[in-house]
């Protein structure tokens, strides 16, 4: 047998070590391949955005799971976005796990590969498209203004000079600030301007605005959010009501980080294919009716 040189032995040893570190698999060519190799997809969403996504307090972390230790297993979350995210995992043949970073971290992009995709009712805007790529929309929602149920305001104009609440880095905050560039919606999707001289109060999420009102906070008279959130707030017995008609409409989609270490194009293509199939076979409509009591998956355009 031919003797191996010292260099050959070192090279062979390094190859064995690298193979062991990679579980015998070659490095993934893109994020989709990496997800399939590890057996789970890590999806970011909001843990306090009922009925879209919220914690299931009755469930404990699954004992048998591939999810990272700091992630939630699928049974620990519930809601429309959660069900949509779980369908993505099923389509890819992997387990769905959830991360719950702050919303402004998600919309800012540059996720440092801490999660794979966002399924959190994110509106497609021009500003966000600078750092994120989006799937085809999976549903559409109107944005509305809500006020305390005992408030005497009868129109949007009567809120001039008042303080209104919105989630940080949301389209609702951009609309209140009159920042049409950040809002990034076509003019046909914007139905009203924010009240003149309105003061903007921001909290981590717009759901917290409603919860603050219910807790007795008085430094703002109302908040801006999705009509679905206000409907859920009212159903939960919170002392709030809608004021007037929708102020703009949103296209909601899954988001992918342009700064991801691995290409995301193939993953986005798979999500697009899934959403298109779910639109066609009625699965998205059924989930919308389940969580919202109405079908919000049809484009208003």
C-alpha positions in Angstrom: 0.0 0.0 0.0 1.3 3.4 -0.9 2.4 5.5 2.1 0.5 8.8 2.7 2.5 11.9 2.9 2.2 14.2 6.0 0.2 16.7 4.0 -2.1 14.1 2.7 -2.8 12.8 6.2 -3.6 16.3 7.5 -5.9 17.0 4.5 -7.7 13.7 5.1 -8.1 14.5 8.8 -9.5 17.9 8.1 -12.0 16.4 5.6 -13.2 13.9 8.2 -13.6 16.7 10.8 -15.6 18.9 8.4 -17.8 16.0 7.3 -18.6 15.3 11.0 -19.4 18.9 11.7 -21.8 19.0 8.7 -23.5 15.7 9.6 -22.1 14.2 6.5 -24.0 16.7 4.3 -22.4 19.3 2.0 -23.0 23.0 2.9 -26.4 24.2 1.8 -26.5 26.1 -1.4 -29.5 28.3 -0.3 -31.8 28.8 2.7 -34.4 26.4 1.5 -31.8 23.6 1.4 -30.5 24.5 4.8 -34.1 24.4 6.3 -34.7 21.0 4.8 -31.4 19.7 6.1 -32.0 20.8 9.7 -35.7 19.8 9.6 -37.3 23.0 10.8 -38.2 26.5 9.6 -38.0 29.4 12.1 -40.7 31.9 11.5 -41.0 35.3 13.2 -44.4 36.6 14.3 -46.1 38.7 17.0 -47.1 36.9 20.2 -49.6 39.6 21.1 -51.6 40.3 17.9 -54.9 38.4 18.4 -56.5 37.0 16.2 -53.5 37.0 13.8 -51.0 35.5 16.2 -50.9 35.1 20.0 -49.6 32.8 22.7 -51.5 29.6 23.6 -51.2 29.7 27.4 -52.6 26.2 27.7 -49.8 24.5 25.9 -46.3 23.6 27.0 -43.3 23.3 24.7 -43.3 19.9 22.8 -41.0 17.4 24.5 -39.9 16.0 21.1 -38.9 18.9 18.8 -36.2 20.1 16.5 -36.9 23.8 17.4 -34.1 25.8 18.9 -34.2 26.1 22.7 -35.2 29.8 22.6 -38.0 29.2 20.0 -41.6 28.3 20.5 -43.0 25.1 19.2 -46.1 25.3 16.9 -48.6 24.3 19.6 -47.5 27.2 21.8 -48.9 29.8 19.3 -52.3 30.2 17.7 -54.0 32.5 15.2 -54.4 33.2 11.5 -50.8 34.0 10.8 -49.7 31.0 12.9 -51.9 28.6 10.9 -50.5 30.0 7.6 -47.0 29.6 8.9 -47.7 26.0 9.9 -48.9 25.3 6.3 -45.5 26.6 5.1 -43.7 24.0 7.3 -46.0 21.3 6.1 -45.4 22.1 2.5 -41.6 22.0 3.0 -41.8 18.8 5.0 -40.3 20.3 8.1 -41.3 21.4 11.6 -42.6 24.9 12.1 -41.0 26.9 15.0 -41.6 30.5 16.1 -39.4 33.4 17.1 -41.0 36.5 18.5 -38.7 39.5 18.1 -39.9 43.1 18.3 -41.7 44.3 15.2 -39.2 47.1 14.5 -36.4 44.5 14.4 -38.3 42.6 11.7 -39.2 45.5 9.5 -35.6 46.9 9.7 -34.2 43.9 7.9 -30.6 42.6 8.6 -31.9 39.9 10.8 -28.4 38.3 11.3 -30.0 35.0 10.3 -31.8 34.7 13.6 -35.0 33.5 11.8 -35.8 32.5 8.3 -39.0 34.3 7.3 -41.6 36.6 8.8 -45.3 35.6 8.7 -46.7 38.4 10.7 -49.3 40.3 8.7 -46.6 42.6 7.2 -47.8 45.2 4.7 -45.8 45.5 1.5 -44.4 49.0 1.3 -41.8 50.7 -0.8 -39.7 51.5 2.2 -39.7 47.9 3.5 -38.9 46.6 0.0 -35.4 48.3 0.3 -34.4 45.7 2.9 -36.9 42.9 2.5 -38.3 40.7 -0.3 -42.0 39.8 -0.2 -44.2 36.9 -1.2 -47.4 37.3 -3.0 -50.1 38.6 -0.6 -51.9 36.0 1.4 -54.7 38.4 2.7 -55.8 42.0 2.7 -57.0 44.1 5.6 -58.5 47.6 6.1 -56.9 49.9 8.6 -59.2 51.8 11.0 -59.2 54.3 13.8 -60.6 53.1 17.1 -61.5 55.3 20.1 -62.7 54.7 23.7 -66.3 53.4 23.7 -67.5 56.4 25.8 -65.8 59.0 23.5 -68.1 61.6 21.9 -66.1 61.9 18.6 -68.3 61.4 15.6 -65.8 61.8 12.8 -62.1 61.5 11.9 -61.8 65.3 11.6 -62.8 65.8 15.3 -59.6 64.0 16.3 -57.5 67.0 15.1 -54.9 67.9 17.8 -55.7 64.8 19.8 -53.2 62.0 20.7 -53.5 58.6 19.0 -51.5 55.5 19.5 -49.9 53.1 17.0 -47.4 50.3 17.1 -43.7 51.3 16.5 -42.5 51.0 12.9 -46.0 50.1 11.6 -47.9 51.4 8.6 -50.3 52.9 11.2 -47.6 55.0 12.7 -46.5 56.2 9.2 -50.1 57.1 8.3 -50.5 59.1 11.5 -47.3 61.0 10.8 -48.4 61.8 7.3 -45.3 59.9 6.0 -46.6 58.7 2.7 -43.1 57.6 1.6 -42.9 55.3 4.6 -46.5 54.2 4.2 -45.5 53.2 0.6 -49.0 52.4 -0.6 -50.6 53.3 -3.9 -52.9 56.3 -3.7 -55.9 54.1 -4.6 -55.4 52.2 -1.3 -55.4 55.4 0.8 -58.9 56.6 1.7 -58.2 59.4 4.2 -55.5 61.6 5.7 -54.6 61.6 9.4 -56.3 64.2 11.5 -54.6 67.6 11.5 -52.0 68.2 14.2 -52.5 64.7 15.7 -49.9 63.7 18.4 -48.5 60.2 17.9 -47.9 57.9 20.9 -46.1 54.7 20.0 -46.0 51.3 21.8 -44.3 48.1 20.9 -47.4 46.9 19.0 -50.7 48.4 18.2 -52.4 45.7 20.2 -50.8 47.2 23.3 -52.6 50.5 22.5 -56.0 48.8 23.0 -54.7 47.0 26.1 -53.5 50.3 27.6 -56.9 51.9 27.1 -58.6 48.9 28.8 -56.1 49.3 31.7 -57.2 52.9 32.1 -54.4 54.8 30.3 -55.6 58.3 29.3 -52.7 60.0 27.5 -54.3 59.1 24.1 -57.9 58.9 22.9 -57.6 56.1 20.4 -55.4 54.1 18.2 -54.9 53.0 14.6 -54.7 49.3 13.6 -56.2 46.6 11.4 -60.0 46.3 11.6 -59.5 42.6 12.5 -57.6 43.6 15.6 -60.3 46.1 16.7 -63.0 43.5 16.1 -61.1 41.1 18.3 -60.7 43.9 20.9 -64.4 44.5 21.0 -65.2 40.8 21.1 -62.9 40.5 24.1 -64.9 43.2 25.9 -62.4 46.0 25.7 -64.0 49.5 26.0 -63.3 50.6 22.4 -65.2 51.3 19.1 -64.4 51.9 15.5 -64.6 55.5 14.3 -65.7 56.1 10.7 -64.7 54.1 7.7 -61.3 52.4 6.9 -58.5 54.9 6.3 -56.4 52.7 4.0 -56.1 49.1 2.9 -53.1 46.8 3.1 -51.6 43.8 1.2 -50.2 41.4 3.7 -47.3 39.1 2.8 -44.5 36.9 4.1 -41.1 38.7 4.2 -37.6 37.6 3.6 -34.3 39.3 4.6 -32.3 40.6 1.7 -29.2 40.4 3.9 -29.6 36.7 4.7 -26.3 34.7 4.6 -27.9 32.3 2.1 -30.0 33.1 -1.0 -33.8 33.1 -0.2 -35.1 33.1 -3.8 -36.0 29.4 -3.9 -37.7 29.6 -0.4 -39.7 32.6 -1.5 -40.7 30.7 -4.7 -42.0 27.8 -2.6 -44.0 30.1 -0.4 -45.5 31.9 -3.4 -46.5 28.5 -4.9 -48.1 27.5 -1.6 -50.0 30.8 -1.2 -51.3 30.6 -4.8 -52.4 27.0 -4.2 -54.1 28.0 -0.9 -55.9 30.9 -2.6 -57.1 28.6 -5.4 -58.3 25.7 -3.3 -60.0 27.8 -0.6 -57.6 27.0 2.3 -56.8 30.6 3.0 -60.4 31.6 2.8 -61.3 28.9 5.3 -58.6 30.1 7.7 -59.7 33.7 7.3 -63.3 32.8 8.1 -62.2 30.7 11.1 -60.2 33.5 12.7 -61.9 36.7 11.4 -65.4 35.6 10.7 -65.1 36.8 7.1 -63.0 36.2 4.0 -60.2 38.7 3.8 -58.2 36.8 1.2 -59.7 38.4 -1.9 -57.9 41.5 -3.3 -60.1 44.7 -3.0 -58.6 46.0 -6.3 
